[in-house]
């Protein structure tokens, strides 16, 4: 297996980033699509495998059309809500129904605007599949979780005098548990279908990606992530209790030795306030660190599994070595860099994360000569020609 590499530097990206920020401010946000295109071109061009790099071909003008449509829809929705207050219930539903279409267009656009060694990517997923994966399945997941829980818990708190049989209250908790189990299954199944759709329908030239993932594995990852969430926040709660007890202990003893409320209040104010002022930001930082660790665990496990079960043309394999603890340290330290530099360290933070992810991405073409393979794909693409891309561009997270 050979490793992907990222050749960019924080200093180089800072020059692009600061210019983009200033131009966005001066143009009141109008320059944003051009800034996004410049950012992507830099990161793609500096991602290298076997001496060959990726390229991003979209222009600011192409992105601007989708950006303008999005802004226009938000303005229109705001005006409608102001003029017709009743539309507050309708417009979110309309937007929600339109989400799968936007995701579908975005997947096609981003794939077509990306190339490696002059070979374009593509996407052949259908609109119907997008609506199934991004609309129907989330609705089923929502109903699977909330509807049985409501039907299960509400009868437990109702009086039998209003006609609720006793056996309903007995079985209500089991219905609620069944709802949780069913919702976990739907979540795993949804992750599998989205992975099969977003990656399994992708193409490289005329070559096709294929995935061999299962709902069971995604459910297992989700359950382990849930246990990690529980363990991390229990540990954090214990530490909070210990620290709070150490801070409050002396004050409480002194205060409780006298039953005079004024003395108690004075002792508490004198001894506790400075330490509590230090404790609050530390607790806030602890919650952020815990949340980032959960994110790192969930992301790293999904990425490893998806890469290990993805192939290109049944001959090129992929591997991810991203670890939960190492990735957590990257994103947590990046957070600290961004905070303590008042945001000016963000370019170095993004480059650090890009380097880490690239260094932990491996591609294996054991029985395939990569040069011959790429030459073949270039010839196939030249014979077919290129099609015009769409103008919608949103980020669709699938654990890559």
N, C-alpha and C positions, 0 to 999 in steps of 0.2 A: 504493500500500500504506500502511496505517496501523499505527502501532506500539502494542503492548501496554505498559502502564505498571504499576508497583507503587508504591503510595502510602504504604506503611507506613514506620515509623521504628524505629531501634534502641531508643530510649527507651520507646516504646509497647510494643514486644514484650518488652522486659526486664521490665516490670511483670507481664505475663502469665507469662513464663517463670519468674521467681523464685517466684511464688505456686505455680505447678505443681510446681516442685522441692520446695518446703517441704511441700506437701500430700501428695506422693508419699512423702516421708520419714516424715511423721507417720502416714500410713495404711499404711505398710509396702508400698507399691506398689499398693494397691487403687485409688487415685485415678488411676492411669495412663490408663485409657480416657477419663476426663473431661478430663485434661490434653491428650491427643492431639486430642480433638474441639475444644477451645478453640484449640489451635495452628493447626489446619487452618482453622477458621472465620476466624481473624485473617488468615492468608495469602490465603485465597480472597477474602475481602471486600475486600482491598486490591489485588487484581489487577484492573485496569480496562482496558476497550477501548471506545472511543467513548462515554465517560461512563457505561458500564454495567459492573457488577462481577459476579464469580462469587460463588457461595454454597455453603457446605457444610452439609448439613442433618442429618447424623447426630448423635445425642446420645451422651453418655457412657454412658447406660444401654444403648443398642444395642450400642456397642462392647464394653461390659463382658461381655456374654454370650459373644461370641466369645473375648474375653480369658480368661474363666473356663474355657471349654472347653479352650483351649490349655494353660493352666496345669494343669488337671486331668489332661490327657493326659500331660504331662511328669511329674507326680507319680506317676501310675499306671505309667508306663514305668519310673521309678526304683524303685518298689516291686517290680515284676515282676522287674527285673534283679537286685534284692537277694535275693528269695526263690527265683527260678528263674534261676540264672546262664546257663543255656543259652538263655534268651530274648534275650540280648545280640545274637544273630545274627538273631533274628526281628523284634524291634521296629523296628530301623532300616528293614528292608524294608517293613514295614507303613506306617511313616511316609512313606517314599519313594513308595509307591503312592498314598498319600492326598494328596500335594502338588498334583497337577493339579486335584483336586476343590476344594481350598482356594483355589487361584489362580482358578479359574472363578467360585466364589462371591464372591471378593474383587473381581474385575473387575465383576461385576454390581452388587455392593453399592456400591462406590465411584462407579461411573457414576451409579447411581440417586440417590445422596446428593449429587450435584453438579448445580448449575444455573447458567445464565448468563441474566441478564435474565428471570428467572422461568420459563425453559424448562429442563426436566430433561434430563440426558444419559441414555443407556441402553446396554445391551450385549446383543447377540443371539447371541454365540458359543455353540456347543454343548459339552456335557461331553465328547463323543467327540473333538472337535477339540482340546480341552484335553489329553486324555490322549495324543493323537498328538504334539502340539507340546512338551509339558512332561515326557513320560515316554518315549515310544517314540523320538523323535529324539535326546534325550540318551544313551539306551542305545546307539543305533546309532553315535553319535559316539564313545562310549567304546570300543565294540568295534572300530570302524574304526581307531582310533588304537593301542590297546594290543595287540589280538590279533595283527595282522600284525607289529607290532614285536617281540613276543615270539617269534613264529614265525620272524621274520627274523634277530634278533640271537642268540637262544639257540644255533642250530646253529653259528654262527661260533666259539663257544667250547667246543664239544664235540669230543671226540676221534673221528676217523673209525673208530677201532678198535671203537667200540661200535655201529657199524652205520650211521653217518650218511654218506651218499654225498658225494663231493667236490663234485658239481655243486650240492648243496643249499647248501654254504657259499658257492659263487660267487654264487648268485642271492639269498642271504639279504639282503644290503644293499639290493638293488633292491626286495625285498618291503617292507623297512622304509621306504624312500623313498615307495613307493606308499601305504603306510599313512598317512604324514604328509599326502600330497596328498589322499587320500580324506577324512581327518579335517577338513582345511581346507574341502573342498567341503561336507561335512556341516554344519560350523559356519556357513557362509554360507547354506546352504539352511534351517537351523534359524532363523537370524535373520530370514530372509524370511518364513517361515511364522508365526513369533511376531508379527512386525509386521503381517502381513495379518490375523492373528487378533485381536490386542489393539486395533488401531486400525481395521482394515477392518470389524470387526463392531460398532464403536461407533456410537451414534446420538445425534442432537441433536433432541429432540422426535421427530417422525416423519421427520426428515431423516437421511441415512446418510453416513457417512464412507467413502471408498474410497481404496485405496492402489495404487500402480503401481510396486512395487519389484522388483528382481531379485536373485537369489543372486549373480550375477557381480559386481555393485557391492559387495555386502557382503564378498565374498571379497577384492576389491581393497582395500577399507578395512582388512580384517584383515591382509592382507599388508603394507600400508604401515605399519600400527601395529606389526607385528612388526619391520620395518626400523627404525622409530623406537626401539623397545625396545632393539634391538641397538646402534644408534648412541649412544643416551643412556648405556647402561651401559658401552660401550667407552670413551666419553669420560670417564665417571666413573672407570673403572679406570685410565686414563692419568693423570688428575689425582691419584688416590690414589698411584700409583707415583711421580709427580714429588714430591709433598709428602713421602711417606715417605722418598724418596731424599735430599731436602734435610735432613730431620730426622736421618736415620741416617748421612748421609755423613761428617760430621766425626767422629762417634763411632767409625764403623767404621775410618776411617783411623788414628785414634789407637790403637784397640784392636788392629788388625792389625799395627801397628808393633812391638808386643811380643807374643811368643807365650805370654806368661804368662796362663793362664786367669783368675787372680784379678784381674789388672790389667784384662783385657778386660771382665770382669763389672762391676768398679768404674766404669770409664769409661762403659759402657753405662748403668748405673744413674744416674750423676751427670748425664749430658748428655741422655738421651733421655726419661726419665719425665715431666718437666713438659710437654714438647711433645706427647708421646703422649696425655697426659691432655686436652690441648686438641684434638688431632686426632680422637679417637674421637667426641665429640658432633658435630663438623663433618662427619665421614663419615656418621654416622647421619642428619643433616639433609640431606646430599646424596642419600642413597638415598631418603628421603621425597620430596624435590623431584623426583627422577627418576620415581618411581612416580606422583606427582600429574600430571606432565607427560604421561606415557603415558595416564593416565586422561582428561586434558583433551583430548588429541588424538583418542582413540577416541570419546569422547562427542560432541565437536563435529562430527566428520565424519559420524557416524551421524545426529545430529540434523539437520544441514543436508540430508542426502540424504532422510531420511524426510519432513521438512516439505515439501521441494520436490516430492515425489511423493504428496502427500496432498491430497484435495479433500473439501469438504462439499457434497453435493447437486450435484456437478459444476459448481458455480458460484462457490464460495468457495475461494480458494487460501491457502496458508501459506508462510512463509519464515522460516528461521533464519539469523542472521548471527553466531552464536557462533563465535569463533575459538579455536584451540588455545592460542595464546600469551596472549591476553587472559583466557581462562577459567582458564588455569593460574595467572596472577597473582592472580586473585580467590580461588581455593581455597587457594593456597599462603599468601597473606597472611592469609586467614581462619584457616588452621592456626596461623600465628605469633601472631595476635591471641588465639586461644583458649589457646595454651600460656602466653604471657607474662602473661595476665590470670587464670591459674589456672581457666579455664573461664567466668569471669564475662563475658567478651567474646563468648561464643557467640551471644547474641541479635543483636548488631550484625553478626556474621559471617553469620548466616543471612539477615538483611535485605539485606546487601550482595549475596549470591548471588542472592536473589530479584529484586532490582532489575536486576541484570545480565542474568539470563535473560529477564525481561520486556522490557527495552529492546532485546533482540536477537531478539524474536519479532514477526513482522509478519503481518497478515491483509489479504488483498485481496478486495474484492467490487466489482470495476469495473463490471460490468453489472447489479449488484443493489443495490437500495436497502436498506440494512441495517435501517432502521427498519421498513419494510414486511415484510421477511423475518422479523424477530423477532416482529412482530405476528401474522403468519400462523402461526408455530410455537406461539405462546401460544394461539391459537384452536384449533389442532389438539390440543394437549395438554389443554385444558379440555374438549374434546368426548370425549376418551377416558378421562380420569381418571388417577389415580395408583395404582400397585401398591405392595404392601408390600415393603420391601427385606430383604435377608438380613442376617446378623449377623457375617459374616467379613470381616476387613479386614487384608490384608497388602500390602506394597509390591511391585509388579511392575515392575522396571526395563526399559524398552524404548527408552531413548535419547531421552526427551522432556525 
